[in-house]
Amino acid sequence: MQSIDWTIDGLPEEAQKTLRLYVKDTVKVYGEELEGMILYGSAVRGEFLPGRSNLNILLVMASYDLQVLKKYNEIHKRWSKEQIVVPLFLTADDLPSASFAFPLEYHDILDYHRLLWGQDPFVGLKIDSRHLTAEVVQGLRGNLLRLRQRLVEGRGTEEAMTILLPLSITVLLPVLRGLQRLLKRPVLAHGEPLLKDLESSLEVDLTGLHDALLLKRGQISPGQSETPRLMDRYLESLAQLVRVAEARTT
């Protein structure tokens, strides 16, 4: 078997041990059907939060059909409790067309990924960014619309807001890195510098987004009276960001 003695800077050793065991298990299940295994997301960007962040995996397959996909059932049962979410399944041939359709996501993976096993299909990959503007605008506007909808579904309770704010900022950060690309800004991996850069370059107040990031990291606990005010600040900041970003990119 290929060596898996790698070390991933900034990732807690316990998470690295989990990944090594996961790799062995997945290779054992798939054998020659598996060509490569990629780690991406917060674990690679140095923003992994134990107990809060997921481990995001991309599996590069020789091919896939229903039987190949069903093989993952036993792996998922074993590892979903260890914050390993169901991976993306692609072949190397899928990658150019997938990155063309979803340039936001695949730019992010291209910039921040780590090969865990096998071959790295991202080496030399050129991403066609013609659809990037549309995807960024859709990501910003869609986040705002979904947040409003889910607030109503959750009846605007403190519990709902405490869940929704970290979820919203988590989904938003890759979109903001896409926005930096459109603005020809340096693409920043970490959330806080990213928000500060956009505040400066777009001249917007993103206080609400900063607050949500602190909540996501467990650095603040707003409490019953402050949580609605935090949500108001977040909605105001996000709505302002959407307006300014749409004006600058469309």
Buried (B, 14 or more C-beta within 10 A) or exposed (E): EEEBEBEBEEBEEEBBEBBBBBBEBBBEBBEEBBBBBBBBBBBBBEBBEEEEBBBBBBBBBEEBEEEBEEBBEEBEEBBEEBBBEBBBBBBBEBBBEBBBEBBBBBBBBBBBBBBBBBEBBBEEBEBEBEBBBEBBBEBBBBBBEBBEEBBEEBEEEBEBBBEBBBBBBBBBBBBBBBBBBBBEBEBBBEBBEBBEBBBEBBEBBBBBBBBBBBBBBEEBEBEEEEBBEBBEBBBBBBBBBBEBBBEEBE
